[in-house]
Amino acid sequence: MAIVDPRTGEPLSSDGNADTGANAGANQESDANLILDVDRSNIQQLLEMSMQVPVLLTCWSPASEQSKNMLPVLEKLTREHNGAFLLGKLNIDDNADIAGQLGVQEAPDVKLVSQGGLVDQLQGAQPEQAIRDWLGKYFQAPEGAQQSPEEQASAALEAGDSATARRIYEELAQQWPDHNAYKIELARALVADGEPQQARQLIEALPPEERDAAPARGVRASIEFGEEALSADDIAALGERDDSEARYQRALRQVADGQYEAGLEGLLALMRSDRAYGEDAARKTLLRVFDALGADNPLTVTYRRKLFALLY
């Protein structure tokens, strides 16, 4: 099965002087055989190599900063997968004829080629985690692979290292200014780092469809918890009080401080003992915490189940 020109349906042609001496099986662990520059002199060789091992054909342009930024990421991932696929780099400015035959309209454009045919493509500038997720549909994740920046930031935030998470998300948001998910995660890290007003400004500057979606609503809820909760001194002043108001305020303070499990447990306990408190304030606050944590968070899953059991 050959790659075809999407405009004409004709098989992709190559220069008649192309080198057909493919050597895909030799020492694929070295960069020289894992990563190669592609032009009309070796495009046919690349197609023949794809009969033995899949090829990522990366169509990039020196005029595109984000296109150039993706190349080191793709090279790193190619090395990590250690021969599961090869990486071919096609400069579309220098090879406009090949780019046209491939149907490339702008860079970056990554095409997965196997058995001489186009399997899938990833178009437009993509951050590392998105590329990893796309590759994961076709290749098993290599053992000992480095964490992506997104994974590092998420782990840091979960471990309470908000400063590290903030630094990483700041870099990601600067590198990928159109990727609003990074701005939302940066806002989340800012809240954890004691900068709720900066976080609010980031969220309010998002496009309406992003600002009103669940992830941004969750960050706003975190900010509001901090504004609503009593200060640590006021909580201490409650002393040994064990009435519903004191229990609610302690739980709210725990949520505002990021002690989510303790806060959720306190709110659930308050529901059991005094469901009517504050016009069902404990249940309503539980739902807001779920929104802040996100639907896939393990705590959300666990405590939503507990809430359902209590209600029904």
Summary of the structure (lengths in Angstrom):
residues: 312
radius of gyration: 26.2
end to end distance: 57.5
largest distance: 87.6
contacts: 944
relative contact order: 0.07
helix: 54%
strand: 10%
